[in-house]
Amino acid sequence: MGTQQNNYAFEASVRSDAQYQRFQGLKVCSELTEEESMQLYTCLESQSIAAGTTIYEAESLSNQSIYLITRGHASVSTPGSNIHLQLAAGDVFGLFSFLDEQRSHAATVKAVTDLEVLTINRSYFDLITLEEPELGSRMLRFMFHLLSQKTLRFEHEYAAMHEFETAGRY
């Protein structure tokens, strides 16, 4: 009976956590059950990052962590170009260098406002997939959804740029 009470207390403390509530409200979590959402959340580390902090520089070695913004804004800039993006709640960064351990960061990411992020490091993820394959599989599906959202966003941005570029020609 004591273990069951501890589980209820743990679940209640997670549900009442403001960071968990923001996480659960993200679009990427919309298809998760409460149990799946809670399991994933407990694998992630919550971090607060002060406005003005450079999270990482372009071409720096990766610490192989994914960052999921739950509150605040960050800027992304690439060296040698005018590409400058704003990231907000629900956006992810660090995914490609998380997946490819030999890859350096392609951009500089800086906190524009105070940020609340959830992170997971590759070595911890690898440990989870070895010890709890079902949870590891669920995390892979979650990362796939993050990657799919990012790809879809790029496709929409490309289509908009292409339409703008070709609008005056026809």
C-alpha positions as CSV (number, residue, x, y, z in Angstrom):
1,M,0.0,0.0,0.0
2,G,2.9,2.4,0.8
3,T,4.3,2.0,-2.8
4,Q,1.0,2.8,-4.4
5,Q,0.6,5.9,-2.2
6,N,4.2,7.0,-3.2
7,N,3.2,6.6,-6.9
8,Y,0.1,8.7,-6.4
9,A,2.1,11.3,-4.5
10,F,4.8,11.3,-7.3
11,E,2.2,11.6,-10.1
12,A,0.4,14.4,-8.2
13,S,3.6,16.4,-7.7
14,V,4.5,16.0,-11.5
15,R,1.0,17.1,-12.5
16,S,1.1,20.2,-10.4
17,D,4.6,21.2,-11.7
18,A,4.2,24.3,-13.9
19,Q,7.0,23.2,-16.2
20,Y,5.1,19.8,-16.8
21,Q,1.9,21.7,-17.5
22,R,3.6,23.8,-20.1
23,F,5.2,20.7,-21.6
24,Q,1.9,18.9,-21.8
25,G,0.3,21.9,-23.5
26,L,2.8,21.9,-26.4
27,K,1.5,20.8,-29.8
28,V,4.1,18.0,-30.0
29,C,2.5,16.4,-26.9
30,S,-1.1,16.7,-28.2
31,E,-1.2,13.0,-29.3
32,L,0.3,11.6,-26.1
33,T,-1.7,10.0,-23.3
34,E,-1.2,11.5,-19.9
35,E,0.9,8.4,-18.9
36,E,3.1,8.8,-22.0
37,S,3.5,12.5,-21.4
38,M,4.4,11.9,-17.7
39,Q,7.0,9.2,-18.6
40,L,8.7,11.4,-21.2
41,Y,8.7,14.4,-18.9
42,T,10.4,12.5,-16.1
43,C,13.2,11.6,-18.5
44,L,13.9,15.3,-19.3
45,E,15.9,17.7,-17.2
46,S,14.3,21.1,-16.6
47,Q,16.7,24.1,-17.0
48,S,16.3,27.9,-16.6
49,I,18.5,30.0,-18.9
50,A,18.9,33.8,-18.3
51,A,18.2,36.3,-21.0
52,G,21.3,37.1,-23.0
53,T,23.0,33.8,-22.3
54,T,24.6,32.1,-25.3
55,I,23.6,28.5,-25.2
56,Y,26.0,27.4,-27.8
57,E,28.1,28.9,-30.6
58,A,28.1,27.9,-34.3
59,E,30.8,25.4,-35.1
60,S,31.3,24.5,-31.5
61,L,31.4,20.8,-30.4
62,S,28.0,19.5,-29.4
63,N,27.3,18.4,-25.8
64,Q,24.7,16.1,-27.6
65,S,21.7,17.6,-25.9
66,I,18.3,18.4,-27.3
67,Y,16.6,21.5,-26.0
68,L,12.8,21.9,-26.0
69,I,11.6,25.4,-25.2
70,T,8.6,25.5,-22.9
71,R,8.7,29.3,-22.1
72,G,10.5,32.3,-23.5
73,H,12.3,33.1,-26.8
74,A,15.7,32.3,-28.3
75,S,17.4,33.6,-31.4
76,V,19.3,31.4,-33.9
77,S,21.9,32.9,-36.2
78,T,24.2,31.2,-38.7
79,P,27.7,32.5,-39.5
80,G,28.2,34.2,-42.8
81,S,24.5,34.7,-43.6
82,N,21.6,36.9,-42.6
83,I,19.5,34.0,-41.4
84,H,18.2,34.9,-38.1
85,L,15.3,32.9,-36.6
86,Q,13.3,33.3,-33.4
87,L,12.3,30.3,-31.4
88,A,9.5,30.1,-28.9
89,A,7.6,27.6,-26.8
90,G,7.3,24.2,-28.6
91,D,10.4,24.8,-30.7
92,V,13.4,22.5,-30.4
93,F,17.1,23.0,-31.1
94,G,20.2,20.8,-30.9
95,L,18.4,17.9,-32.5
96,F,20.7,17.3,-35.4
97,S,23.9,17.3,-33.3
98,F,22.1,15.1,-30.8
99,L,21.5,12.5,-33.5
100,D,24.9,12.8,-35.1
101,E,27.7,12.6,-32.5
102,Q,30.3,13.9,-35.0
103,R,28.3,17.0,-35.9
104,S,29.2,20.4,-34.7
105,H,26.5,23.0,-34.0
106,A,25.5,24.7,-37.3
107,A,24.2,27.9,-35.6
108,T,24.5,30.1,-32.5
109,V,21.6,30.0,-30.1
110,K,21.1,32.8,-27.6
111,A,18.3,33.3,-25.0
112,V,16.4,36.5,-26.0
113,T,14.3,36.3,-22.8
114,D,14.5,34.2,-19.8
115,L,14.0,30.6,-21.0
116,E,12.6,27.5,-19.5
117,V,13.7,24.4,-21.4
118,L,13.6,20.7,-21.1
119,T,16.7,18.8,-22.2
120,I,18.0,15.3,-22.6
121,N,21.6,14.3,-23.2
122,R,22.5,11.5,-25.7
123,S,24.3,9.4,-23.1
124,Y,21.3,9.4,-20.8
125,F,19.0,8.7,-23.7
126,D,21.2,5.7,-24.7
127,L,21.0,4.4,-21.1
128,I,17.2,4.7,-21.1
129,T,17.0,2.7,-24.4
130,L,19.2,0.0,-23.0
131,E,17.4,-0.3,-19.6
132,E,13.8,0.4,-20.7
133,P,13.5,-0.4,-24.4
134,E,9.8,0.5,-24.5
135,L,10.4,3.9,-23.0
136,G,13.3,4.4,-25.3
137,S,11.1,3.6,-28.3
138,R,8.5,6.1,-27.1
139,M,11.2,8.7,-26.8
140,L,12.4,8.0,-30.3
141,R,8.9,8.4,-31.6
142,F,8.7,11.7,-29.7
143,M,11.9,12.9,-31.3
144,F,10.6,11.8,-34.7
145,H,7.6,14.0,-34.2
146,L,9.9,16.9,-33.2
147,L,12.0,16.3,-36.4
148,S,8.8,16.1,-38.5
149,Q,7.5,19.4,-37.1
150,K,10.9,21.0,-37.9
151,T,10.9,19.6,-41.4
152,L,7.3,20.7,-42.1
153,R,8.2,24.2,-40.9
154,F,11.2,24.3,-43.3
155,E,9.0,23.2,-46.1
156,H,6.5,25.9,-45.5
157,E,9.2,28.6,-45.2
158,Y,10.8,27.4,-48.4
159,A,7.4,27.4,-50.2
160,A,6.8,31.0,-49.0
161,M,10.2,32.1,-50.1
162,H,9.8,30.4,-53.5
163,E,6.4,32.0,-54.0
164,F,7.8,35.5,-53.1
165,E,10.8,35.0,-55.4
166,T,8.7,33.9,-58.4
167,A,5.6,36.2,-57.8
168,G,6.9,38.9,-60.1
169,R,8.0,36.7,-62.9
170,Y,4.6,35.4,-64.1
